[in-house]
Amino acid sequence: MYDTWYNSLKKWFGPSLRLCFMDTDSFLFETSIDPEAVMAQHPELFDTSNYSKGHHLYDVKNMKVLGKFKSNYKHFLIQTFFLLFIHLFVPCRRNTWWLYFGICRAES
């Protein structure tokens, strides 16, 4: 998680990236840069298999691969949120993107 934050996300998004909260397996961050443009440039880090099949980022290559980030809101970008508790927040905001990613876990 820390390696991804400092060596990938901070490098790709630059100073516009702001961490809102982090859990053991997820990030919620704010940026003024379109995250889908960054995701398109670095697909090796993301599991976008839960996106709709017509979405330009949809790909099953990283489906359920451990350590890949998967958007918990599929291809919908959160524009504002009210944090009530970790993993319990209400999305809403304009002109910035809030992204919530969790790491894929092994399923038994």
C-alpha positions, 0 to 999 in steps of 0.5 A, a space after each residue: 500500500 505504501 509503496 503504491 502510494 509513494 512510488 506510483 500514485 504520488 508520482 503519477 498524480 503529482 501535488 494534486 493528490 491528497 489522501 482522504 483516508 486509508 485502511 489496511 486494504 484501501 485508499 480514498 483520495 482526491 485529485 484534480 487530474 482525471 484518474 481514468 486517464 492515469 489508469 489508462 496509462 498504467 493498467 498493470 496496477 488496476 483490476 477493472 473487470 467490474 467495469 461495464 463491458 462497454 467502458 474503455 477501461 474494462 479488462 479482465 486481464 487482472 481479474 481477481 489478481 492479488 495486489 491489484 487495485 479494484 474500484 469499489 464504485 466500478 467506473 463511477 467517480 465519487 465527487 463528494 463524500 461524508 466520512 461516517 466510518 471506514 468503509 461507510 461514507 456518502 459520496 458527492 463534489 464538483 471539479 475534483 475526483 474522489 477515488 476509492 480503491 481496495 486491493 483484491 483479496 484471495 477468495 476461498 
